Amino acid sequence: MTTPRTTGIWISASSATMLRWSPELTVRHRIDSTVPGRHRSTGRPPTEEHGGEGHRDEHMRSFLDHVAHGVPVDDDLLLLGDGEVVERLADHIRTDDANHGRQRRFQVEKSGAITERQLLARIRTFAGSPARRTLPR
C-alpha cells in the first residue's frame, strides 16, 4: 500500500506555493507568475480597444495551467488563496479531474497571505494528521 499524500497550495495572482506532504517527507515548490498587476499608478485605465483585461487573462490562464500541471493526480488537495485566483484554479483542476475520470478529496478556502509553516499546519490538519503539541512543563 502506498502512503497517502496531500498537496496544499496557497495561490495569489503573483505566485503559488505548493507543499506536497506525507508523514515521511514534505516537498516545497514555488511558482512565480507573470500576470501583470491590475493597478496602474499613472495613465488611463485600459479600454476594450486596448485589450482591457484580455492580456492579463491570457497570462492568468497560462499561470493557472502551469500550477495545475504541477499537482500530482493521486494526491488529496487543499487550495488556499486570495480572491478569484483560488476559485479559478479550483475550477481548472476540477474540470481536468472530471475529464480524466479522477476523484480526490478536495477543499478550497479563501485566505489572506500565510506562511509556509501555517500552510503545512493546514495541510496536516486536512490530511487528518495535525502536528503534535507538547504541553509546557
N, CA, C and O atoms as CSV, one atom per row, in Angstrom:
chain,resi,resn,atom,element,x,y,z
A,1,MET,N,N,0.839,-1.176,0.000
A,1,MET,CA,C,0.000,0.000,0.000
A,1,MET,C,C,0.890,1.247,0.000
A,1,MET,O,O,1.902,1.297,0.699
A,2,THR,N,N,0.506,2.233,-0.778
A,2,THR,CA,C,1.286,3.457,-0.813
A,2,THR,C,C,0.810,4.400,0.288
A,2,THR,O,O,-0.327,4.324,0.752
A,3,THR,N,N,1.703,5.278,0.686
A,3,THR,CA,C,1.377,6.256,1.714
A,3,THR,C,C,0.531,7.359,1.104
A,3,THR,O,O,0.878,7.878,0.044
A,4,PRO,N,N,-0.576,7.731,1.747
A,4,PRO,CA,C,-1.392,8.812,1.201
A,4,PRO,C,C,-0.628,10.130,1.261
A,4,PRO,O,O,0.082,10.408,2.228
A,5,ARG,N,N,-0.782,10.918,0.236
A,5,ARG,CA,C,-0.122,12.210,0.167
A,5,ARG,C,C,-1.179,13.294,-0.004
A,5,ARG,O,O,-2.254,13.067,-0.558
A,6,THR,N,N,-0.840,14.460,0.483
A,6,THR,CA,C,-1.719,15.609,0.376
A,6,THR,C,C,-0.905,16.774,-0.158
A,6,THR,O,O,0.201,17.041,0.313
A,7,THR,N,N,-1.456,17.460,-1.137
A,7,THR,CA,C,-0.817,18.652,-1.669
A,7,THR,C,C,-1.644,19.853,-1.248
A,7,THR,O,O,-2.870,19.856,-1.364
A,8,GLY,N,N,-0.959,20.862,-0.763
A,8,GLY,CA,C,-1.600,22.113,-0.408
A,8,GLY,C,C,-0.986,23.232,-1.221
A,8,GLY,O,O,0.228,23.273,-1.416
A,9,ILE,N,N,-1.813,24.128,-1.690
A,9,ILE,CA,C,-1.337,25.251,-2.497
A,9,ILE,C,C,-1.928,26.534,-1.948
A,9,ILE,O,O,-3.138,26.637,-1.746
A,10,TRP,N,N,-1.062,27.516,-1.708
A,10,TRP,CA,C,-1.526,28.876,-1.445
A,10,TRP,C,C,-1.196,29.659,-2.696
A,10,TRP,O,O,-0.049,29.681,-3.143
A,11,ILE,N,N,-2.232,30.319,-3.276
A,11,ILE,CA,C,-2.046,30.990,-4.557
A,11,ILE,C,C,-2.595,32.408,-4.529
A,11,ILE,O,O,-3.621,32.688,-3.910
A,12,SER,N,N,-1.887,33.291,-5.214
A,12,SER,CA,C,-2.348,34.648,-5.493
A,12,SER,C,C,-1.992,34.913,-6.952
A,12,SER,O,O,-1.417,34.048,-7.612
A,13,ALA,N,N,-2.318,36.067,-7.452
A,13,ALA,CA,C,-2.001,36.389,-8.847
A,13,ALA,C,C,-0.496,36.502,-9.069
A,13,ALA,O,O,-0.042,36.410,-10.210
A,14,SER,N,N,0.290,36.699,-8.009
A,14,SER,CA,C,1.723,36.893,-8.186
A,14,SER,C,C,2.555,35.618,-8.008
A,14,SER,O,O,3.661,35.534,-8.541
A,15,SER,N,N,2.040,34.617,-7.264
A,15,SER,CA,C,2.819,33.386,-7.065
A,15,SER,C,C,1.942,32.285,-6.477
A,15,SER,O,O,0.821,32.517,-6.025
A,16,ALA,N,N,2.499,31.087,-6.505
A,16,ALA,CA,C,1.857,29.936,-5.868
A,16,ALA,C,C,2.918,29.186,-5.080
A,16,ALA,O,O,4.015,28.939,-5.581
A,17,THR,N,N,2.588,28.825,-3.850
A,17,THR,CA,C,3.455,27.981,-3.036
A,17,THR,C,C,2.763,26.639,-2.896
A,17,THR,O,O,1.631,26.558,-2.418
A,18,MET,N,N,3.453,25.587,-3.316
A,18,MET,CA,C,2.890,24.244,-3.302
A,18,MET,C,C,3.710,23.386,-2.344
A,18,MET,O,O,4.931,23.292,-2.472
A,19,LEU,N,N,3.033,22.764,-1.388
A,19,LEU,CA,C,3.691,21.827,-0.477
A,19,LEU,C,C,3.034,20.466,-0.654
A,19,LEU,O,O,1.815,20.331,-0.544
A,20,ARG,N,N,3.855,19.459,-0.930
A,20,ARG,CA,C,3.365,18.085,-1.016
A,20,ARG,C,C,3.812,17.393,0.255
A,20,ARG,O,O,5.006,17.271,0.526
A,21,TRP,N,N,2.828,16.936,1.040
A,21,TRP,CA,C,3.113,16.387,2.355
A,21,TRP,C,C,2.741,14.920,2.438
A,21,TRP,O,O,1.711,14.489,1.920
A,22,SER,N,N,3.603,14.161,3.103
A,22,SER,CA,C,3.297,12.803,3.558
A,22,SER,C,C,3.959,12.688,4.918
A,22,SER,O,O,4.789,13.531,5.259
A,23,PRO,N,N,3.622,11.666,5.715
A,23,PRO,CA,C,4.248,11.543,7.035
A,23,PRO,C,C,5.779,11.446,6.981
A,23,PRO,O,O,6.448,11.760,7.965
A,24,GLU,N,N,6.334,11.017,5.854
A,24,GLU,CA,C,7.779,10.849,5.750
A,24,GLU,C,C,8.505,12.059,5.178
A,24,GLU,O,O,9.689,12.249,5.456
A,25,LEU,N,N,7.815,12.893,4.375
A,25,LEU,CA,C,8.526,13.895,3.596
A,25,LEU,C,C,7.613,15.057,3.212
A,25,LEU,O,O,6.422,14.868,2.965
A,26,THR,N,N,8.182,16.253,3.166
A,26,THR,CA,C,7.472,17.416,2.646
A,26,THR,C,C,8.322,18.019,1.539
A,26,THR,O,O,9.511,18.277,1.727
A,27,VAL,N,N,7.705,18.241,0.383
A,27,VAL,CA,C,8.404,18.823,-0.761
A,27,VAL,C,C,7.778,20.174,-1.066
A,27,VAL,O,O,6.556,20.295,-1.157
A,28,ARG,N,N,8.625,21.192,-1.223
A,28,ARG,CA,C,8.179,22.560,-1.472
A,28,ARG,C,C,8.480,22.945,-2.915
A,28,ARG,O,O,9.525,22.598,-3.465
A,29,HIS,N,N,7.531,23.675,-3.518
A,29,HIS,CA,C,7.721,24.185,-4.873
A,29,HIS,C,C,7.044,25.546,-4.957
A,29,HIS,O,O,5.894,25.695,-4.542
A,30,ARG,N,N,7.742,26.529,-5.485
A,30,ARG,CA,C,7.171,27.868,-5.653
A,30,ARG,C,C,7.153,28.192,-7.136
A,30,ARG,O,O,8.122,27.953,-7.856
A,31,ILE,N,N,6.033,28.738,-7.575
A,31,ILE,CA,C,5.876,29.144,-8.964
A,31,ILE,C,C,5.550,30.633,-8.976
A,31,ILE,O,O,4.534,31.067,-8.433
A,32,ASP,N,N,6.430,31.404,-9.603
A,32,ASP,CA,C,6.178,32.834,-9.736
A,32,ASP,C,C,5.386,33.093,-11.000
A,32,ASP,O,O,5.550,32.403,-12.006
A,33,SER,N,N,4.531,34.088,-10.937
A,33,SER,CA,C,3.617,34.406,-12.016
A,33,SER,C,C,4.147,35.548,-12.876
A,33,SER,O,O,4.940,36.372,-12.420
A,34,THR,N,N,3.701,35.582,-14.108
A,34,THR,CA,C,3.992,36.714,-14.988
A,34,THR,C,C,2.728,37.544,-15.225
A,34,THR,O,O,2.679,38.366,-16.140
A,35,VAL,N,N,1.712,37.321,-14.397
A,35,VAL,CA,C,0.448,38.047,-14.543
A,35,VAL,C,C,0.687,39.510,-14.174
A,35,VAL,O,O,1.134,39.808,-13.066
A,36,PRO,N,N,0.387,40.428,-15.108
A,36,PRO,CA,C,0.567,41.845,-14.779
A,36,PRO,C,C,-0.446,42.292,-13.734
A,36,PRO,O,O,-1.568,41.788,-13.689
A,37,GLY,N,N,-0.044,43.239,-12.899
A,37,GLY,CA,C,-0.940,43.765,-11.874
A,37,GLY,C,C,-2.104,44.532,-12.486
A,37,GLY,O,O,-2.032,44.986,-13.628
A,38,ARG,N,N,-3.162,44.671,-11.725
A,38,ARG,CA,C,-4.330,45.407,-12.194
A,38,ARG,C,C,-4.203,46.901,-11.977
A,38,ARG,O,O,-4.821,47.688,-12.693
A,39,HIS,N,N,-3.416,47.294,-11.006
A,39,HIS,CA,C,-3.358,48.700,-10.631
A,39,HIS,C,C,-2.273,49.416,-11.416
A,39,HIS,O,O,-1.156,48.920,-11.566
A,40,ARG,N,N,-2.620,50.568,-11.904
A,40,ARG,CA,C,-1.672,51.399,-12.632
A,40,ARG,C,C,-1.518,52.696,-11.873
A,40,ARG,O,O,-2.502,53.298,-11.442
A,41,SER,N,N,-0.287,53.120,-11.711
A,41,SER,CA,C,-0.059,54.334,-10.939
A,41,SER,C,C,-0.285,55.591,-11.764
A,41,SER,O,O,-0.572,56.652,-11.210
A,42,THR,N,N,-0.159,55.482,-13.081
A,42,THR,CA,C,-0.380,56.644,-13.934
A,42,THR,C,C,-1.140,56.232,-15.174
A,42,THR,O,O,-1.251,55.048,-15.493
A,43,GLY,N,N,-1.655,57.216,-15.859
A,43,GLY,CA,C,-2.313,56.940,-17.128
A,43,GLY,C,C,-3.748,56.515,-16.975
A,43,GLY,O,O,-4.263,56.311,-15.875
A,44,ARG,N,N,-4.379,56.390,-18.137
A,44,ARG,CA,C,-5.777,55.987,-18.176
A,44,ARG,C,C,-5.922,54.496,-17.918
A,44,ARG,O,O,-5.007,53.722,-18.200
A,45,PRO,N,N,-7.076,54.088,-17.378
A,45,PRO,CA,C,-7.321,52.652,-17.264
A,45,PRO,C,C,-7.468,52.051,-18.661
A,45,PRO,O,O,-7.821,52.760,-19.604
A,46,PRO,N,N,-7.199,50.750,-18.804
A,46,PRO,CA,C,-7.300,50.144,-20.137
A,46,PRO,C,C,-8.731,50.182,-20.639
A,46,PRO,O,O,-9.682,50.113,-19.861
A,47,THR,N,N,-8.864,50.293,-21.937
A,47,THR,CA,C,-10.182,50.268,-22.569
A,47,THR,C,C,-10.277,49.022,-23.416
A,47,THR,O,O,-9.272,48.353,-23.658
A,48,GLU,N,N,-11.469,48.704,-23.868
A,48,GLU,CA,C,-11.641,47.491,-24.663
A,48,GLU,C,C,-10.844,47.528,-25.945
A,48,GLU,O,O,-10.329,46.499,-26.382
A,49,GLU,N,N,-10.728,48.716,-26.569
A,49,GLU,CA,C,-9.954,48.758,-27.811
A,49,GLU,C,C,-8.459,48.561,-27.575
A,49,GLU,O,O,-7.711,48.280,-28.511
A,50,HIS,N,N,-8.027,48.708,-26.327
A,50,HIS,CA,C,-6.632,48.447,-25.995
A,50,HIS,C,C,-6.446,47.083,-25.328
A,50,HIS,O,O,-5.380,46.809,-24.777
A,51,GLY,N,N,-7.428,46.262,-25.370
A,51,GLY,CA,C,-7.293,44.903,-24.839
A,51,GLY,C,C,-7.883,44.709,-23.463
A,51,GLY,O,O,-8.128,43.571,-23.063
A,52,GLY,N,N,-8.121,45.778,-22.723
A,52,GLY,CA,C,-8.715,45.640,-21.399
A,52,GLY,C,C,-7.977,44.619,-20.558
A,52,GLY,O,O,-6.752,44.673,-20.443
A,53,GLU,N,N,-8.711,43.692,-19.972
A,53,GLU,CA,C,-8.129,42.653,-19.127
A,53,GLU,C,C,-7.699,41.426,-19.932
A,53,GLU,O,O,-7.204,40.457,-19.357
A,54,GLY,N,N,-7.881,41.456,-21.253
A,54,GLY,CA,C,-7.560,40.285,-22.070
A,54,GLY,C,C,-6.137,39.818,-21.928
A,54,GLY,O,O,-5.887,38.619,-21.807
A,55,HIS,N,N,-5.192,40.748,-21.940
A,55,HIS,CA,C,-3.778,40.402,-21.817
A,55,HIS,C,C,-3.508,39.771,-20.451
A,55,HIS,O,O,-2.776,38.787,-20.346
A,56,ARG,N,N,-4.101,40.342,-19.416
A,56,ARG,CA,C,-3.931,39.810,-18.062
A,56,ARG,C,C,-4.552,38.420,-17.958
A,56,ARG,O,O,-3.963,37.516,-17.367
A,57,ASP,N,N,-5.748,38.252,-18.537
A,57,ASP,CA,C,-6.416,36.949,-18.503
A,57,ASP,C,C,-5.595,35.872,-19.201
A,57,ASP,O,O,-5.552,34.727,-18.749
A,58,GLU,N,N,-4.949,36.236,-20.291
A,58,GLU,CA,C,-4.107,35.282,-21.006
A,58,GLU,C,C,-2.947,34.827,-20.109
A,58,GLU,O,O,-2.642,33.636,-20.046
A,59,HIS,N,N,-2.312,35.760,-19.430
A,59,HIS,CA,C,-1.243,35.413,-18.501
A,59,HIS,C,C,-1.773,34.577,-17.338
A,59,HIS,O,O,-1.117,33.634,-16.894
A,60,MET,N,N,-2.967,34.926,-16.847
A,60,MET,CA,C,-3.561,34.178,-15.729
A,60,MET,C,C,-3.848,32.737,-16.137
A,60,MET,O,O,-3.544,31.813,-15.383
A,61,ARG,N,N,-4.427,32.531,-17.318
A,61,ARG,CA,C,-4.699,31.170,-17.788
A,61,ARG,C,C,-3.415,30.352,-17.881
A,61,ARG,O,O,-3.386,29.184,-17.493
A,62,SER,N,N,-2.362,30.965,-18.394
A,62,SER,CA,C,-1.079,30.281,-18.520
A,62,SER,C,C,-0.514,29.921,-17.138
A,62,SER,O,O,-0.020,28.812,-16.934
A,63,PHE,N,N,-0.591,30.859,-16.201
A,63,PHE,CA,C,-0.112,30.633,-14.838
A,63,PHE,C,C,-0.896,29.506,-14.170
A,63,PHE,O,O,-0.294,28.605,-13.586
A,64,LEU,N,N,-2.226,29.538,-14.245
A,64,LEU,CA,C,-3.054,28.506,-13.619
A,64,LEU,C,C,-2.785,27.139,-14.239
A,64,LEU,O,O,-2.764,26.128,-13.537
A,65,ASP,N,N,-2.581,27.109,-15.548
A,65,ASP,CA,C,-2.262,25.863,-16.232
A,65,ASP,C,C,-0.927,25.300,-15.729
A,65,ASP,O,O,-0.798,24.097,-15.502
A,66,HIS,N,N,0.053,26.176,-15.561
A,66,HIS,CA,C,1.371,25.771,-15.058
A,66,HIS,C,C,1.254,25.193,-13.643
A,66,HIS,O,O,1.845,24.156,-13.342
A,67,VAL,N,N,0.492,25.868,-12.779
A,67,VAL,CA,C,0.302,25.391,-11.404
A,67,VAL,C,C,-0.439,24.055,-11.411
A,67,VAL,O,O,-0.032,23.119,-10.724
A,68,ALA,N,N,-1.517,23.962,-12.180
A,68,ALA,CA,C,-2.324,22.738,-12.218
A,68,ALA,C,C,-1.510,21.537,-12.702
A,68,ALA,O,O,-1.707,20.421,-12.221
A,69,HIS,N,N,-0.607,21.759,-13.642
A,69,HIS,CA,C,0.212,20.654,-14.137
A,69,HIS,C,C,1.215,20.155,-13.096
A,69,HIS,O,O,1.740,19.049,-13.222
A,70,GLY,N,N,1.479,20.956,-12.081
A,70,GLY,CA,C,2.386,20.536,-11.017
A,70,GLY,C,C,1.715,19.760,-9.903
A,70,GLY,O,O,2.389,19.271,-8.996
A,71,VAL,N,N,0.391,19.639,-9.955
A,71,VAL,CA,C,-0.355,18.943,-8.904
A,71,VAL,C,C,-0.384,17.442,-9.202
A,71,VAL,O,O,-0.894,17.036,-10.247
A,72,PRO,N,N,0.151,16.618,-8.307
A,72,PRO,CA,C,0.091,15.172,-8.515
A,72,PRO,C,C,-1.365,14.688,-8.577
A,72,PRO,O,O,-2.190,15.089,-7.756
A,73,VAL,N,N,-1.668,13.843,-9.534
A,73,VAL,CA,C,-3.051,13.435,-9.784
A,73,VAL,C,C,-3.633,12.531,-8.699
A,73,VAL,O,O,-4.854,12.415,-8.594
A,74,ASP,N,N,-2.787,11.890,-7.889
A,74,ASP,CA,C,-3.282,10.969,-6.863
A,74,ASP,C,C,-3.429,11.599,-5.485
A,74,ASP,O,O,-3.939,10.961,-4.565
A,75,ASP,N,N,-2.990,12.832,-5.335
A,75,ASP,CA,C,-2.994,13.475,-4.019
A,75,ASP,C,C,-4.347,14.090,-3.680
A,75,ASP,O,O,-5.068,14.572,-4.554
A,76,ASP,N,N,-4.676,14.060,-2.376
A,76,ASP,CA,C,-5.765,14.907,-1.895
A,76,ASP,C,C,-5.277,16.341,-2.052
A,76,ASP,O,O,-4.072,16.589,-2.091
A,77,LEU,N,N,-6.214,17.290,-2.141
A,77,LEU,CA,C,-5.807,18.643,-2.488
A,77,LEU,C,C,-6.497,19.684,-1.627
A,77,LEU,O,O,-7.721,19.695,-1.497
A,78,LEU,N,N,-5.687,20.562,-1.041
A,78,LEU,CA,C,-6.170,21.699,-0.265
A,78,LEU,C,C,-5.695,22.957,-0.973
A,78,LEU,O,O,-4.493,23.179,-1.116
A,79,LEU,N,N,-6.641,23.784,-1.417
A,79,LEU,CA,C,-6.317,25.035,-2.103
A,79,LEU,C,C,-6.693,26.205,-1.218
A,79,LEU,O,O,-7.816,26.281,-0.719
A,80,LEU,N,N,-5.755,27.112,-1.024
A,80,LEU,CA,C,-5.984,28.321,-0.252
A,80,LEU,C,C,-5.506,29.493,-1.091
A,80,LEU,O,O,-4.548,29.367,-1.853
A,81,GLY,N,N,-6.170,30.626,-0.952
A,81,GLY,CA,C,-5.696,31.785,-1.687
A,81,GLY,C,C,-6.638,32.950,-1.584
A,81,GLY,O,O,-7.723,32.888,-1.005
A,82,ASP,N,N,-6.160,34.017,-2.180
A,82,ASP,CA,C,-6.946,35.238,-2.106
A,82,ASP,C,C,-7.785,35.426,-3.365
A,82,ASP,O,O,-7.366,35.091,-4.473
A,83,GLY,N,N,-8.955,35.959,-3.166
A,83,GLY,CA,C,-9.811,36.378,-4.266
A,83,GLY,C,C,-10.197,35.300,-5.250
A,83,GLY,O,O,-10.356,34.127,-4.913
A,84,GLU,N,N,-10.339,35.748,-6.480
A,84,GLU,CA,C,-10.830,34.875,-7.531
A,84,GLU,C,C,-9.793,33.872,-8.009
A,84,GLU,O,O,-10.153,32.873,-8.632
A,85,VAL,N,N,-8.529,34.108,-7.738
A,85,VAL,CA,C,-7.471,33.238,-8.259
A,85,VAL,C,C,-7.626,31.813,-7.748
A,85,VAL,O,O,-7.510,30.865,-8.525
A,86,VAL,N,N,-7.885,31.644,-6.454
A,86,VAL,CA,C,-8.030,30.300,-5.895
A,86,VAL,C,C,-9.267,29.608,-6.482
A,86,VAL,O,O,-9.236,28.401,-6.722
A,87,GLU,N,N,-10.338,30.341,-6.711
A,87,GLU,CA,C,-11.548,29.759,-7.308
A,87,GLU,C,C,-11.284,29.332,-8.756
A,87,GLU,O,O,-11.741,28.275,-9.191
A,88,ARG,N,N,-10.547,30.159,-9.493
A,88,ARG,CA,C,-10.232,29.816,-10.884
A,88,ARG,C,C,-9.342,28.579,-10.954
A,88,ARG,O,O,-9.534,27.724,-11.818
A,89,LEU,N,N,-8.364,28.479,-10.043
A,89,LEU,CA,C,-7.517,27.286,-10.016
A,89,LEU,C,C,-8.353,26.049,-9.665
A,89,LEU,O,O,-8.194,24.996,-10.282
A,90,ALA,N,N,-9.231,26.178,-8.684
A,90,ALA,CA,C,-10.092,25.052,-8.295
A,90,ALA,C,C,-10.945,24.591,-9.476
A,90,ALA,O,O,-11.053,23.391,-9.731
A,91,ASP,N,N,-11.547,25.529,-10.193
A,91,ASP,CA,C,-12.356,25.174,-11.370
A,91,ASP,C,C,-11.506,24.469,-12.427
A,91,ASP,O,O,-11.942,23.491,-13.034
A,92,HIS,N,N,-10.300,24.970,-12.637
A,92,HIS,CA,C,-9.392,24.389,-13.625
A,92,HIS,C,C,-9.063,22.935,-13.266
A,92,HIS,O,O,-9.111,22.055,-14.125
A,93,ILE,N,N,-8.731,22.691,-12.004
A,93,ILE,CA,C,-8.358,21.338,-11.571
A,93,ILE,C,C,-9.571,20.416,-11.556
A,93,ILE,O,O,-9.472,19.260,-11.969
A,94,ARG,N,N,-10.715,20.911,-11.086
A,94,ARG,CA,C,-11.936,20.080,-11.085
A,94,ARG,C,C,-12.308,19.650,-12.496
A,94,ARG,O,O,-12.680,18.499,-12.723
A,95,THR,N,N,-12.207,20.576,-13.445
A,95,THR,CA,C,-12.527,20.258,-14.838
A,95,THR,C,C,-11.576,19.194,-15.374
A,95,THR,O,O,-12.004,18.245,-16.030
A,96,ASP,N,N,-10.290,19.355,-15.094
A,96,ASP,CA,C,-9.302,18.377,-15.547
A,96,ASP,C,C,-9.557,17.012,-14.901
A,96,ASP,O,O,-9.485,15.987,-15.577
A,97,ASP,N,N,-9.853,16.993,-13.603
A,97,ASP,CA,C,-10.165,15.729,-12.927
A,97,ASP,C,C,-11.387,15.061,-13.555
A,97,ASP,O,O,-11.382,13.855,-13.806
A,98,ALA,N,N,-12.427,15.844,-13.807
A,98,ALA,CA,C,-13.653,15.289,-14.407
A,98,ALA,C,C,-13.379,14.735,-15.808
A,98,ALA,O,O,-13.887,13.675,-16.172
A,99,ASN,N,N,-12.579,15.453,-16.583
A,99,ASN,CA,C,-12.260,14.998,-17.947
A,99,ASN,C,C,-11.461,13.703,-17.957
A,99,ASN,O,O,-11.503,12.955,-18.934
A,100,HIS,N,N,-10.733,13.435,-16.878
A,100,HIS,CA,C,-9.923,12.219,-16.799
A,100,HIS,C,C,-10.508,11.171,-15.852
A,100,HIS,O,O,-9.860,10.165,-15.565
A,101,GLY,N,N,-11.723,11.400,-15.369
A,101,GLY,CA,C,-12.390,10.436,-14.502
A,101,GLY,C,C,-11.725,10.261,-13.149
A,101,GLY,O,O,-11.824,9.196,-12.540
A,102,ARG,N,N,-11.045,11.302,-12.670
A,102,ARG,CA,C,-10.371,11.217,-11.371
A,102,ARG,C,C,-11.269,11.772,-10.286
A,102,ARG,O,O,-12.037,12.709,-10.502
A,103,GLN,N,N,-11.153,11.166,-9.103
A,103,GLN,CA,C,-11.825,11.675,-7.918
A,103,GLN,C,C,-10.795,11.776,-6.819
A,103,GLN,O,O,-9.950,10.895,-6.657
A,104,ARG,N,N,-10.871,12.847,-6.072
A,104,ARG,CA,C,-9.950,13.042,-4.950
A,104,ARG,C,C,-10.653,13.876,-3.907
A,104,ARG,O,O,-11.645,14.548,-4.189
A,105,ARG,N,N,-10.130,13.825,-2.705
A,105,ARG,CA,C,-10.624,14.714,-1.654
A,105,ARG,C,C,-10.078,16.090,-1.969
A,105,ARG,O,O,-8.886,16.253,-2.232
A,106,PHE,N,N,-10.958,17.080,-1.941
A,106,PHE,CA,C,-10.626,18.401,-2.478
A,106,PHE,C,C,-11.296,19.449,-1.608
A,106,PHE,O,O,-12.495,19.357,-1.345
A,107,GLN,N,N,-10.543,20.442,-1.159
A,107,GLN,CA,C,-11.124,21.515,-0.341
A,107,GLN,C,C,-10.535,22.848,-0.787
A,107,GLN,O,O,-9.340,22.947,-1.066
A,108,VAL,N,N,-11.387,23.874,-0.853
A,108,VAL,CA,C,-10.973,25.217,-1.251
A,108,VAL,C,C,-11.333,26.187,-0.137
A,108,VAL,O,O,-12.460,26.183,0.360
A,109,GLU,N,N,-10.369,27.020,0.254
A,109,GLU,CA,C,-10.612,28.024,1.287
A,109,GLU,C,C,-10.023,29.349,0.843
A,109,GLU,O,O,-8.895,29.404,0.355
A,110,LYS,N,N,-10.791,30.420,1.015
A,110,LYS,CA,C,-10.242,31.751,0.764
A,110,LYS,C,C,-9.462,32.173,1.993
A,110,LYS,O,O,-9.905,31.991,3.127
A,111,SER,N,N,-8.281,32.745,1.743
A,111,SER,CA,C,-7.382,33.090,2.839
A,111,SER,C,C,-6.457,34.207,2.397
A,111,SER,O,O,-6.076,34.287,1.229
A,112,GLY,N,N,-6.104,35.056,3.323
A,112,GLY,CA,C,-5.057,36.032,3.060
A,112,GLY,C,C,-3.721,35.321,3.042
A,112,GLY,O,O,-3.655,34.098,3.167
A,113,ALA,N,N,-2.668,36.085,2.888
A,113,ALA,CA,C,-1.324,35.505,2.841
A,113,ALA,C,C,-1.026,34.730,4.127
A,113,ALA,O,O,-1.367,35.170,5.225
A,114,ILE,N,N,-0.387,33.575,3.972
A,114,ILE,CA,C,0.013,32.755,5.112
A,114,ILE,C,C,1.461,32.316,4.901
A,114,ILE,O,O,1.966,32.320,3.778
A,115,THR,N,N,2.114,31.940,5.987
A,115,THR,CA,C,3.488,31.449,5.897
A,115,THR,C,C,3.480,29.977,5.478
A,115,THR,O,O,2.443,29.313,5.502
A,116,GLU,N,N,4.653,29.490,5.095
A,116,GLU,CA,C,4.750,28.070,4.745
A,116,GLU,C,C,4.433,27.184,5.941
A,116,GLU,O,O,3.812,26.132,5.782
A,117,ARG,N,N,4.848,27.591,7.128
A,117,ARG,CA,C,4.542,26.802,8.329
A,117,ARG,C,C,3.035,26.724,8.565
A,117,ARG,O,O,2.512,25.674,8.934
A,118,GLN,N,N,2.339,27.852,8.348
A,118,GLN,CA,C,0.887,27.859,8.501
A,118,GLN,C,C,0.237,26.981,7.437
A,118,GLN,O,O,-0.713,26.254,7.725
A,119,LEU,N,N,0.747,27.047,6.212
A,119,LEU,CA,C,0.220,26.200,5.138
A,119,LEU,C,C,0.427,24.729,5.484
A,119,LEU,O,O,-0.480,23.915,5.309
A,120,LEU,N,N,1.612,24.389,5.972
A,120,LEU,CA,C,1.883,22.994,6.339
A,120,LEU,C,C,0.950,22.529,7.456
A,120,LEU,O,O,0.451,21.404,7.420
A,121,ALA,N,N,0.714,23.385,8.444
A,121,ALA,CA,C,-0.206,23.024,9.533
A,121,ALA,C,C,-1.614,22.789,8.994
A,121,ALA,O,O,-2.286,21.847,9.416
A,122,ARG,N,N,-2.065,23.626,8.073
A,122,ARG,CA,C,-3.400,23.451,7.488
A,122,ARG,C,C,-3.474,22.160,6.668
A,122,ARG,O,O,-4.487,21.461,6.693
A,123,ILE,N,N,-2.401,21.850,5.944
A,123,ILE,CA,C,-2.358,20.615,5.146
A,123,ILE,C,C,-2.436,19.401,6.068
A,123,ILE,O,O,-3.207,18.474,5.820
A,124,ARG,N,N,-1.635,19.412,7.129
A,124,ARG,CA,C,-1.632,18.273,8.062
A,124,ARG,C,C,-2.998,18.079,8.712
A,124,ARG,O,O,-3.456,16.948,8.869
A,125,THR,N,N,-3.642,19.164,9.085
A,125,THR,CA,C,-4.988,19.057,9.670
A,125,THR,C,C,-5.963,18.490,8.647
A,125,THR,O,O,-6.758,17.608,8.970
A,126,PHE,N,N,-5.906,18.991,7.413
A,126,PHE,CA,C,-6.759,18.497,6.330
A,126,PHE,C,C,-6.517,17.014,6.086
A,126,PHE,O,O,-7.454,16.265,5.808
A,127,ALA,N,N,-5.255,16.588,6.190
A,127,ALA,CA,C,-4.895,15.181,5.960
A,127,ALA,C,C,-5.239,14.288,7.148
A,127,ALA,O,O,-5.130,13.065,7.057
A,128,GLY,N,N,-5.655,14.894,8.266
A,128,GLY,CA,C,-6.007,14.101,9.441
A,128,GLY,C,C,-4.814,13.750,10.303
A,128,GLY,O,O,-4.858,12.789,11.071
A,129,SER,N,N,-3.745,14.525,10.181
A,129,SER,CA,C,-2.540,14.257,10.959
A,129,SER,C,C,-1.981,15.563,11.503
A,129,SER,O,O,-0.876,15.964,11.137
A,130,PRO,N,N,-2.737,16.233,12.379
A,130,PRO,CA,C,-2.240,17.513,12.894
A,130,PRO,C,C,-0.946,17.329,13.673
A,130,PRO,O,O,-0.690,16.271,14.249
A,131,ALA,N,N,-0.142,18.374,13.677
A,131,ALA,CA,C,1.133,18.325,14.409
A,131,ALA,C,C,0.878,18.084,15.885
A,131,ALA,O,O,-0.094,18.587,16.449
A,132,ARG,N,N,1.760,17.310,16.508
A,132,ARG,CA,C,1.627,17.041,17.929
A,132,ARG,C,C,2.006,18.281,18.708
A,132,ARG,O,O,2.985,18.955,18.387
A,133,ARG,N,N,1.243,18.573,19.709
A,133,ARG,CA,C,1.534,19.710,20.581
A,133,ARG,C,C,2.099,19.170,21.884
A,133,ARG,O,O,1.589,18.194,22.434
A,134,THR,N,N,3.134,19.796,22.367
A,134,THR,CA,C,3.685,19.387,23.652
A,134,THR,C,C,3.199,20.366,24.724
A,134,THR,O,O,3.077,21.566,24.478
A,135,LEU,N,N,2.932,19.844,25.885
A,135,LEU,CA,C,2.470,20.681,26.983
A,135,LEU,C,C,3.675,21.273,27.699
A,135,LEU,O,O,4.697,20.605,27.855
A,136,PRO,N,N,3.560,22.532,28.139
A,136,PRO,CA,C,4.670,23.124,28.875
A,136,PRO,C,C,4.861,22.396,30.198
A,136,PRO,O,O,3.895,21.913,30.789
A,137,ARG,N,N,6.103,22.318,30.664
A,137,ARG,CA,C,6.409,21.606,31.902
A,137,ARG,C,C,6.323,22.502,33.072
A,137,ARG,O,O,6.550,22.068,34.201
